[in-house]
Amino acid sequence: MRHIPPWGYRPDVVVFIADYPRQENDRDGMMQRILAVDSIFSAAPRLYLLVYFRRHWRRVAYSSGLVRVERVNLFLHYRYVTQCFVAASCVYIHSVWNVMKVLPWIKKFREKIIADAHGVVPEEMVFLGRTAWAAVCGAVERVMVRNARLLVVVTQRMADHFLRKYPAEIDISRVITLPNLDFRNSGESRVPRPEKGELRLIYAGGVHKWQNIDLMLATLRRLTDVRRDWLASLYVPPEAVQEVQEKVNRLECCSQVRVGSLLHGDVLREYATADVGFVLREHTLLNEVAMPTKLVEYITYGVIPIVLSPEIGDFRQHGYKYITVEDLLDPRKLARQTLEEMRQSNFECLASIRCLATSARQSLEAYCKARQL
């Protein structure tokens, strides 16, 4: 019995080492990045491999059209994974975590490898106090950078970081800066906001340490002392709803703060009604090189970001407008006309980033087509 699908030996098949975004996991920022990259290869057959160390998973997890998702065990299916690498025109690996799962094949198939860094994982582990994992991820990251034919990053600042960190392993010719945008969305959502009414705040994302959820809730409590005409909607993963709701209950402003969990498409519709949104990232390397999906979506849908540090990715270099926590507590800086001017400026900022993303996408497409010949 043939293990590889009939299209597996076509010269244009692309193998991804990652999960494939579906309704049950589409809230995750990593999945949004994977889906955006997937759209670049939409005309080619794609095989997504979920590689595990411990379990012997069933082979086919999902199949639709040109997309096939398979679960495999690194040890039990070693030969099969090798066949997939051989058959592929290119192998696209999402993040250091997935590189870790296919280390035996990285060097042998280095001419086919495209690695998408997603972030700076070793530094993230240090930030979380997981020093042992930081060392492991640092070693894997070096292997990734050294052997990837192309290294894809989300911001120019991330590209600069890798070029400084690994000057002997990589040069600029092997780096593509592909901003974290949804290529299926051709532009901004210019939904007009009402000229009067309560201030609408939103948060949609996880509850990790770097999200600063407690600071966000403390800010809402302070806002209660300044004004009453506001309503906040906080959308977090289902498993975190109760925890966040309990914290809100202790704030004594439950009537103005709504906590819930929505599918990604529903969250996007909520953005179109919000005025400002929390993205409270600290001034760290993790955030300096990042391009949070949430921030992109805020700007796309006309939500003015509330920031702790404005140094997030390349946005400041492109002139984005934002407000700080202290600005939020100053009604004079939240006039409707002021927010509208900031919103329009941010649309221009995003258009500039989108031009760069389109150019990077074309470069990636050209490389992959050359591989398929």
TORKOL-467641 format. One record per residue (C-alpha): residue in three letters; x, y, z. Coordinates in steps of 0.001 Angstrom, whole numbers, padded with zeros to 6 digits, always signed. Layout:
ALAXYZ...
***
This chain:
MET+000000+000000+000000ARG+001340+003442-000896HIS+001651+005701+002120ILE+002070+008946+000198PRO-001123+010247-001491PRO-001304+009948-005321TRP-000249+013563-005708GLY+002678+013020-003330TYR+005186+012547-006129ARG+004074+015534-008164PRO+006925+018025-008602ASP+004934+020824-006958VAL+003994+019149-003658VAL+004913+021220-000588VAL+005427+019517+002773PHE+004720+021594+005870ILE+005948+020596+009304ALA+003093+022044+011321ASP-000559+021620+012132TYR-003144+022947+009709PRO-005541+025697+010887ARG-009101+024544+011418GLN-012062+025891+013351GLU-011006+024221+016591ASN-007581+025905+016660ASP-007982+029089+014606ARG-007867+031414+017654ASP-004147+030828+018013GLY-001811+033454+016544MET+000535+030781+015241MET-002340+029198+013317GLN-003156+032546+011743ARG+000443+032813+010531ILE+000309+029273+009132LEU-002941+030030+007325ALA-001492+033214+005806VAL+001548+031309+004510ASP-000676+028485+003265SER-002510+030935+001010ILE+000758+031512-000890PHE+000805+027839-001873SER-002933+027430-002444ALA-002497+026123-006013ALA-000132+023321-004977PRO-000877+020079-003115ARG+000168+020477+000530LEU+001014+017755+003005TYR+001041+018843+006655LEU+002964+016517+008951LEU+002370+016492+012695VAL+005417+014690+014084TYR+005276+013184+017571PHE+007924+011574+019746ARG+005794+009386+021995ARG+002565+008184+020459HIS+001671+006134+017414TRP-001067+008382+016087ARG-003510+007461+013368ARG-002138+008428+010004VAL-004663+010817+008387ALA-005976+013574+010642TYR-007640+015770+008026SER-008010+015882+004269SER-009745+018400+002036GLY-008991+019343-001549LEU-005258+019805-001968VAL-004583+019763+001777ARG-003786+016613+003726VAL-002814+016504+007410GLU-001122+013415+008827ARG+000005+012424+012305VAL+003202+010403+012430ASN+005627+009107+015028LEU+009248+010108+014447PHE+010602+006655+015286LEU+007889+004374+013903HIS+007452+006344+010685TYR+011042+007449+010086ARG+011148+005908+006624TYR+007815+007438+005666VAL+008866+010932+006733THR+012044+010492+004679GLN+009907+009618+001653CYS+007885+012779+002194PHE+011034+014915+002265VAL+012281+013212-000904ALA+008969+013793-002699ALA+008653+017454-001692SER+009627+020363-003899CYS+010262+022231-000645VAL+009735+021621+003049TYR+008328+024548+005032ILE+008916+024289+008801HIS+006965+026551+011132SER+008919+027601+014259VAL+011794+026168+016265TRP+009404+023786+018021ASN+008666+021970+014765VAL+012308+022083+013663MET+013053+020129+016835LYS+010814+017301+015572VAL+012568+016839+012237LEU+016219+017361+013183PRO+017331+014049+011578TRP+016354+015378+008132ILE+017445+019017+008340LYS+021027+018727+007120LYS+020390+016082+004459PHE+017579+018084+002847ARG+018907+021571+003566GLU+018422+022723-000043LYS+014674+022139+000336ILE+014223+023680+003793ILE+012308+026915+004342ALA+012173+027767+008046ASP+009694+030280+009440ALA+011093+031561+012738HIS+007785+032992+014076GLY+009665+034423+017065VAL+012797+034294+019194VAL+012092+031101+021126PRO+015321+030805+023210GLU+014867+034348+024499GLU+011208+033605+025193MET+012211+030614+027333VAL+014654+032808+029282PHE+011850+035319+029846LEU+009663+032537+031243GLY+012467+031303+033506ARG+012829+027975+031676THR+016602+028008+031366ALA+017014+024345+030396TRP+014562+024721+027530ALA+016284+027971+026533ALA+019535+026041+026037VAL+017803+023304+024025CYS+015910+025784+021859GLY+019082+027807+021330ALA+020884+024760+019941VAL+017927+023881+017693GLU+017624+027470+016480ARG+021277+027483+015434VAL+020738+024266+013440MET+017677+025846+011824VAL+019483+029033+010818ARG+022563+027183+009575ASN+020694+024693+007382ALA+017620+026523+006105ARG+017862+027511+002453LEU+015550+030394+003326LEU+014781+031857+006739VAL+011420+033612+006853VAL+010860+036240+009561VAL+007945+038526+010376THR+009750+041861+010813GLN+012915+043578+009676ARG+013929+043865+013314MET+013715+040086+013610ALA+015864+039745+010498ASP+018430+042103+012029HIS+018369+040053+015237PHE+019217+036797+013470LEU+021884+038424+011307ARG+023584+039833+014429LYS+023210+036616+016414TYR+024432+034244+013691PRO+026810+036209+011424ALA+028736+033063+010460GLU+025657+030952+009749ILE+023477+033205+007601ASP+023532+036293+005418ILE+020874+038663+004139SER+020477+036791+000829ARG+018856+033882+002684VAL+016412+035952+004739ILE+012905+036949+003645THR+010913+039376+005760LEU+007274+038380+005345PRO+005041+040545+007574ASN+002375+038694+009473LEU-000641+039631+007354ASP-003677+037726+006140PHE-003173+037685+002375ARG-006792+036649+001854ASN-007793+040090+003165SER-006957+042662+000515GLY-007224+045767+002648GLU-008468+047581+005714SER-011966+047368+007159ARG-013055+051000+007212VAL-016232+050618+009259PRO-017256+054068+010569ARG-017638+054497+014325PRO-020519+056457+015852GLU-019758+060098+016611LYS-021226+059722+020088GLY-021679+056954+022606GLU-019723+054959+025131LEU-016055+054152+024635ARG-015699+050532+023551LEU-012573+048627+024549ILE-011562+045159+023427TYR-009008+042480+024108ALA-008726+039227+022170GLY-005873+036864+022896GLY-004229+034531+025351VAL-003387+034893+029015HIS+000347+034251+028822LYS+002740+036156+031053TRP+003734+038589+028310GLN+000077+039530+027654ASN-000058+041389+031004ILE-003668+040488+031744ASP-003472+041658+035360LEU-002209+045071+034274MET-005061+045318+031765LEU-007621+044558+034478ALA-006002+047023+036878THR-006205+049655+034136LEU-009922+048985+033692ARG-010397+049438+037422ARG-008604+052797+037230LEU-010733+053766+034241THR-013825+053286+036409ASP-012586+056123+038618VAL-012240+058450+035625ARG-015364+057804+033567ARG-018439+055587+033463ASP-019319+055690+029765TRP-017291+052681+028630LEU-017714+048988+027953ALA-014921+046411+027661SER-015118+043018+025919LEU-012399+040504+026776TYR-012148+037395+024607VAL-009799+034681+025830PRO-009399+030929+025225PRO-012299+028852+026633GLU-010163+027328+029367ALA-009219+030804+030658VAL-012698+032358+030798GLN-013463+031366+034385GLU-010080+032550+035666VAL-010401+035953+034004GLN-014044+036297+035043GLU-013105+035701+038692LYS-010498+038443+038467VAL-013058+040795+036916ASN-015514+040012+039711ARG-012966+041254+042214LEU-012682+044562+040342GLU-016296+045484+041152CYS-017001+046653+037603CYS-018660+043534+036213SER-021434+045540+034591GLN-018904+047176+032274VAL-016621+044225+031527ARG-017745+041232+029494VAL-015605+038093+029426GLY-016094+035363+026846SER-014576+033210+024138LEU-015370+033462+020442LEU-014317+031822+017225HIS-011841+033884+015222GLY-014393+035015+012645ASP-016723+036265+015371VAL-013877+038168+017031LEU-013175+039996+013770ARG-016776+041200+013678GLU-016372+042476+017235TYR-013302+044480+016227ALA-015418+046488+013832THR-017408+047906+016774ALA-014475+048675+019106ASP-012640+051960+019511VAL-009459+050906+021320GLY-007793+047577+022121PHE-005212+046338+024615VAL-001822+045049+023469LEU+000265+045562+026604ARG+003656+044215+025611GLU+006748+045179+027614HIS+009908+046659+026110THR+011754+043352+025587LEU+013476+041700+022652LEU+010511+039329+022315ASN+008219+042231+021515GLU+010722+044384+019646VAL+011045+041751+016908ALA+007458+040471+016954MET+004434+041246+014824PRO+001461+040185+016951THR-001523+038987+014960LYS-003730+040863+017398LEU-002057+044192+016639VAL-002358+043634+012888GLU-006039+042821+013262TYR-006650+045832+015492ILE-005232+048191+012894THR-006959+046374+010020TYR-010340+046848+011683GLY-009735+050390+012886VAL-009054+049637+016555ILE-006528+052026+018132PRO-003948+050000+020116ILE-003369+050694+023806VAL+000305+049931+024383LEU+002679+049610+027302SER+005692+050041+025023PRO+005343+051310+021441GLU+008422+049302+020389ILE+006562+046390+018808GLY+008039+045045+015587ASP+008354+047490+012697PHE+005142+049401+013410ARG+006793+052475+014872GLN+009126+052725+011889HIS+006021+052797+009685GLY+004444+055543+011798TYR+001596+053791+013564LYS-000533+055709+016050TYR-001306+054400+019509ILE-002339+055478+022982THR-000700+054595+026278VAL-002367+053443+029487GLU-002088+056982+030845ASP-003644+058385+027662LEU-006579+056026+028185LEU-007169+057595+031586ASP-007199+061117+030104PRO-010605+061816+028462ARG-009131+064761+026546LYS-007012+062359+024488LEU-009957+060134+023544ALA-012026+062604+021574ARG-013856+060951+018687GLN-012172+063161+016113THR-008720+062356+017533LEU-009395+058618+017432GLU-010659+058871+013855GLU-007520+060711+012726MET-005356+058042+014379ARG-007428+055325+012712GLN-006913+056787+009240SER-003185+057201+009857ASN-002939+053551+010891PHE-004642+052457+007676GLU-001832+054207+005785CYS+000753+052511+008012LEU-000751+049103+007294ALA-000877+049809+003557SER+002873+050485+003651ILE+003516+047187+005452ARG+001232+045373+003027CYS+003339+046571+000074LEU+006428+045042+001677ALA+004519+041839+002396THR+003379+041575-001214SER+006953+041930-002436ALA+008142+039262+000021ARG+005342+036954-001014GLN+006340+037295-004650SER+009936+036433-003780LEU+008820+033336-001896GLU+006531+032263-004739ALA+009332+032711-007262TYR+011690+030576-005181CYS+009156+027782-004827LYS+008289+027780-008529ALA+011980+027486-009362ARG+012160+024467-007028GLN+009266+022808-008853LEU+010892+022914-012284
***
